[in-house]
Amino acid sequence: MDDRWKEIDRIYHAALKRDKSDRPAFLAQACAGAQGLRQEVESLLALDGQAENFLKTPAIEEAAEEMAREETGSHQTDDLQLTGTTVSHYRIVKKLGGGGMGVVYKAEDTKLGRHVALKFLPKEFSDDPQRLERFRREARAAAALNHSNICTIHEIGEHEGRPFIVMELLEGETLKHRIEGKPLRIDALLELAIQVAEALEAAHAKGIVHRDIKPANIMILDSGLVKVTDFGIAKMMSMGMTQAGQVLGTPNYMSPEQVKGRPVDGRSDIFSLGVILYEMVTGEKPFGGQNITTVIYKIINENPIPPRELDATIHPGLSYVVQRALAKVPEERYQ
């Protein structure tokens, strides 16, 4: 836990020891005018006893960092300088981008004469056995899936101590870029949503939960075909490979059970898809906020405004589908 989270944790526990009526004055003094810090602590206090487990979640700091990256569009710069070099039998053409679970390059497969994507584990993760295993699990889980709406994994390798995955190269745009804060047309929305749902159905049928369904992980090809990417934190339901108490995913799209660090199944992905549907229908995130604790509080405790109340032209059936997918209790969602 870094210095900021230590400070949040310290002030939060100190505030708990005081009467509720005394907390505003205490926070004003303890936070010394740092409004962002105060908002974080106040959001934790509003969780009313649930924050203790939340603060102890092993991956809370990682989730907070990922939320910041999502909001700013920034990720750590990779130190690899691979453009123009050859890795195994792959000639690196250019860097395509990076994220919390890897940096991706476009490469030419010199054996088969095709272009592929190579995803490298960032250097700071390479020496972390837990994250390394998560990377390998991505390859195993995704390679077991054979579906037109799921990105194909070709093989896994290693270059100078850096493991990499060879994937199908996808040309198009992400759903994140397609939405850009505005609602989509109903016909386009349904076509995209159905394809994502079919990809999840195929994965869940094999006992694989994605755990990080979000617009940035949904690619729309030039042909209109949708591909779900990045099973980097997928969980084999039958093997229990991810321990309860770990938060893996992007905060705005997490299910209530996921942010609480509880075991999840395919219904968690359904909730995440519901968040995306809400965003596609309304152009707004159902659980927005300036900090991770505000987002978490809303996911656990608040129901978003029904889409039809935001726009009366939205079909009531579609509004119902979105609301049911966003049910707080997994048993009340689509199963």
C-alpha positions in Angstrom: 0.0 0.0 0.0 1.6 3.3 -1.0 1.8 6.5 1.1 -1.5 7.9 -0.1 -3.5 4.7 0.8 -1.7 4.6 4.2 -2.8 8.1 4.9 -6.4 7.3 3.8 -6.4 4.2 6.0 -4.9 6.1 9.0 -7.5 8.9 8.8 -10.4 6.6 8.2 -9.7 4.5 11.3 -9.1 7.6 13.4 -12.4 9.0 12.2 -14.2 5.7 13.1 -13.2 6.2 16.8 -15.0 9.5 16.9 -18.7 10.2 17.2 -20.3 10.9 13.9 -21.1 14.5 15.0 -17.4 15.1 15.6 -16.1 13.7 12.3 -16.6 16.7 10.1 -14.3 18.9 12.3 -11.8 16.1 12.6 -11.6 15.5 8.9 -11.3 19.2 8.2 -8.2 19.2 10.4 -6.8 15.8 9.5 -7.1 16.4 5.7 -5.7 20.0 6.0 -7.7 21.3 3.0 -6.9 18.3 0.7 -10.4 18.0 -0.7 -9.7 14.8 -2.7 -8.3 13.1 0.4 -11.3 14.1 2.5 -13.7 12.8 -0.2 -11.9 9.5 -0.3 -12.2 9.1 3.5 -15.8 10.3 3.6 -16.7 7.8 0.9 -15.2 5.0 3.0 -17.1 6.1 6.1 -20.3 6.1 4.1 -19.8 2.4 3.3 -20.8 1.9 7.0 -18.6 -1.0 8.0 -18.0 -2.5 4.6 -14.8 -0.4 4.1 -12.7 -2.4 6.5 -12.7 -5.4 4.2 -12.4 -3.2 1.2 -9.2 -1.5 2.5 -7.7 -5.0 3.2 -8.3 -6.1 -0.4 -4.9 -7.1 -1.8 -5.5 -5.5 -5.2 -7.2 -2.3 -4.0 -4.2 -0.1 -5.0 -4.0 -1.7 -8.4 -7.7 -1.1 -8.9 -7.3 2.6 -8.0 -4.3 3.0 -10.4 -6.3 1.3 -13.2 -9.2 3.7 -12.6 -6.8 6.6 -12.9 -5.4 5.2 -16.1 -9.0 4.7 -17.5 -9.9 8.4 -16.7 -6.6 9.9 -18.1 -6.0 7.4 -20.9 -2.4 7.1 -19.7 -0.4 4.0 -18.9 3.2 3.4 -17.9 5.7 3.7 -20.6 7.3 0.4 -21.5 11.1 0.2 -21.6 11.3 -2.3 -24.4 12.6 -0.9 -27.7 11.6 -3.7 -30.0 10.4 -2.0 -33.2 12.5 -3.4 -36.1 13.8 -6.3 -34.1 12.9 -10.0 -34.3 11.5 -11.9 -31.4 11.5 -15.7 -32.1 10.2 -15.8 -35.6 8.2 -12.5 -35.3 9.5 -9.3 -36.8 8.2 -6.4 -34.7 6.6 -3.7 -36.8 5.4 -1.1 -34.3 4.0 -0.6 -30.9 0.2 -0.6 -30.7 -0.4 0.4 -27.1 -0.2 -0.6 -23.5 -2.3 -1.3 -20.4 -2.2 -2.6 -16.9 -1.6 -6.1 -18.0 0.8 -5.7 -20.9 2.2 -3.8 -23.9 1.1 -4.8 -27.4 3.1 -4.7 -30.6 2.2 -5.4 -34.2 4.5 -8.1 -35.6 4.9 -10.2 -38.8 5.0 -14.0 -38.4 7.9 -14.7 -40.8 7.0 -18.4 -40.9 3.4 -18.1 -41.9 3.5 -14.7 -43.6 0.8 -13.0 -41.5 0.5 -10.1 -39.1 -0.1 -10.8 -35.4 -0.2 -9.0 -32.1 2.5 -9.7 -29.5 1.6 -8.8 -25.9 4.5 -8.5 -23.4 4.2 -8.5 -19.7 5.6 -5.1 -18.3 9.0 -5.3 -16.8 7.8 -4.3 -13.3 5.5 -7.3 -13.3 7.9 -9.9 -14.7 9.5 -10.6 -11.3 6.1 -10.9 -9.6 5.1 -14.6 -9.5 1.4 -13.8 -8.9 1.1 -11.5 -11.9 3.3 -13.8 -14.0 0.9 -16.6 -13.3 -2.0 -14.4 -14.1 -0.4 -13.7 -17.5 0.1 -17.4 -18.1 -3.5 -18.1 -17.1 -4.6 -15.6 -19.7 -2.9 -17.7 -22.4 -4.4 -21.0 -21.1 -7.9 -19.6 -20.6 -8.1 -17.7 -23.8 -6.5 -20.5 -25.9 -9.3 -22.9 -24.7 -11.9 -20.6 -26.3 -12.8 -21.0 -30.0 -15.4 -18.5 -30.9 -15.8 -15.9 -33.6 -16.4 -13.1 -31.1 -13.3 -13.9 -28.9 -9.8 -12.8 -29.8 -7.7 -15.9 -30.8 -4.5 -16.8 -28.9 -1.8 -18.5 -31.1 1.0 -19.2 -28.6 3.0 -18.1 -25.6 6.7 -17.4 -25.5 9.5 -15.5 -23.7 12.1 -13.0 -24.8 15.0 -11.9 -22.6 13.1 -12.9 -19.5 9.9 -11.1 -20.7 7.0 -13.5 -21.4 4.7 -12.7 -24.3 1.5 -13.9 -25.9 0.9 -14.1 -29.6 -2.6 -13.1 -30.5 -4.8 -12.5 -33.5 -4.2 -8.9 -34.8 -7.4 -6.9 -34.7 -8.0 -3.9 -37.0 -10.7 -1.6 -35.9 -11.7 0.5 -32.9 -12.7 -0.2 -29.3 -16.2 0.2 -28.0 -14.7 2.9 -25.7 -13.9 5.0 -28.7 -17.2 4.2 -30.4 -19.2 5.5 -27.4 -17.2 8.6 -26.5 -19.8 9.9 -24.1 -22.8 9.7 -26.4 -25.6 7.1 -26.8 -25.5 4.7 -29.8 -28.4 4.1 -32.2 -30.6 1.3 -31.1 -29.8 -1.0 -34.1 -26.0 -0.5 -33.7 -26.3 -1.0 -29.9 -28.2 -4.3 -30.2 -25.8 -5.7 -32.8 -22.8 -5.0 -30.6 -24.4 -6.1 -27.4 -25.6 -9.4 -28.9 -22.1 -10.3 -30.1 -20.6 -9.5 -26.7 -23.2 -11.6 -25.0 -22.5 -14.5 -27.3 -18.8 -14.3 -26.6 -19.5 -14.4 -22.8 -22.0 -17.3 -23.2 -19.2 -19.3 -25.0 -16.7 -18.5 -22.3 -19.1 -19.2 -19.4 -20.0 -22.5 -21.0 -16.3 -23.5 -20.5 -16.3 -22.3 -17.0 -14.3 -19.1 -17.8 -15.2 -15.7 -16.3 -13.6 -12.7 -17.9 -13.7 -10.4 -14.8 -12.8 -7.3 -16.7 -15.5 -6.7 -19.3 -15.3 -3.0 -20.3 -15.5 -1.0 -23.5 -11.7 -0.9 -23.9 -11.7 -4.7 -24.0 -14.3 -4.9 -26.8 -13.0 -4.4 -30.3 -15.2 -3.6 -33.3 -13.6 -4.7 -36.5 -14.0 -2.8 -39.8 -16.3 -5.6 -40.9 -18.6 -5.0 -37.9 -17.5 -8.2 -36.2 -17.1 -7.8 -32.4 -14.1 -9.3 -30.6 -13.8 -9.6 -26.8 -10.2 -9.2 -25.8 -7.9 -9.6 -22.8 -8.8 -12.6 -20.7 -5.8 -11.6 -18.6 -7.7 -11.9 -15.4 -10.1 -14.7 -16.4 -11.0 -17.2 -13.7 -11.5 -20.9 -14.2 -14.7 -21.3 -12.1 -14.2 -25.0 -11.5 -10.6 -24.6 -10.3 -11.0 -21.6 -8.0 -7.7 -20.1 -9.2 -8.5 -16.6 -7.9 -8.8 -16.3 -4.1 -11.7 -14.6 -2.5 -10.6 -11.1 -1.3 -8.9 -10.2 -4.5 -10.3 -7.3 -6.6 -9.4 -7.8 -10.2 -10.9 -5.5 -12.9 -11.7 -1.9 -13.6 -13.7 -0.2 -10.9 -16.5 1.5 -12.9 -17.5 -1.9 -14.5 -17.1 -4.2 -11.5 -20.0 -6.1 -9.9 -21.0 -5.5 -6.3 -19.6 -9.0 -5.3 -16.4 -8.3 -7.2 -15.6 -5.0 -5.4 -16.3 -6.7 -2.1 -13.7 -9.3 -2.9 -16.1 -12.1 -2.9 -16.1 -15.2 -5.2 -17.6 -14.4 -8.6 -19.1 -16.4 -11.5 -20.5 -15.6 -14.9 -23.2 -13.3 -13.4 -20.5 -10.8 -12.5 -19.7 -10.5 -16.2 -23.4 -10.0 -16.8 -23.4 -7.1 -14.4 -20.4 -5.6 -16.3 -22.2 -6.0 -19.5 -25.2 -4.2 -18.0 -22.9 -1.3 -17.1 -21.8 -1.2 -20.8 -25.4 -1.4 -22.0 -26.3 1.5 -19.8 -23.4 3.5 -21.2 -24.3 2.6 -24.8 -28.0 3.5 -24.2 -27.5 6.8 -22.3 -24.0 7.9 -23.1 -23.3 8.0 -19.3 -21.7 5.7 -16.8 -24.2 4.4 -14.2 -21.6 4.5 -11.4 -19.5 7.5 -12.0 -17.3 9.3 -9.4 -14.1 11.3 -8.9 -12.4 8.6 -6.8 -12.5 4.9 -6.3 -14.4 4.9 -3.0 -17.2 7.0 -4.4 -17.6 4.5 -7.3 -17.5 1.5 -5.0 -20.1 3.0 -2.7 -22.4 3.6 -5.7 -21.9 0.1 -7.1 -22.8 -1.5 -3.7 -25.5 0.8 -2.5 -27.1 2.9 -5.3 -29.3 2.0 -8.3 -28.7 4.2 -11.3 -31.5 6.2 -12.8 -33.4 3.9 -15.2 -32.5 4.7 -18.8 -36.0 5.4 -19.8 -36.2 8.1 -17.1 -33.3 9.8 -18.7 -34.7 9.5 -22.2 -38.4 8.7 -22.8 -37.6 7.5 -26.3 -35.7 4.5 -25.0 -37.8 1.3 -25.4 -39.2 0.2 -22.0 -38.1 -3.4 -22.8 -34.5 -2.3 -23.3 -34.6 -0.2 -20.2 -35.8 -3.3 -18.2 -33.0 -5.5 -19.7 -30.4 -3.0 -18.5 -31.9 -2.7 -15.1 -32.1 -6.4 -14.6 -28.5 -6.9 -15.7 -27.5 -4.3 -13.0 -29.3 -6.0 -10.1 -27.2 -5.9 -7.0 -28.0 -9.5 -6.1 -26.6 -12.0 -8.6 -29.7 -14.3 -8.4 -31.8 -11.4 -9.6 -29.8 -10.9 -12.8 -30.0 -12.9 -16.0 -28.5 -16.3 -15.1 
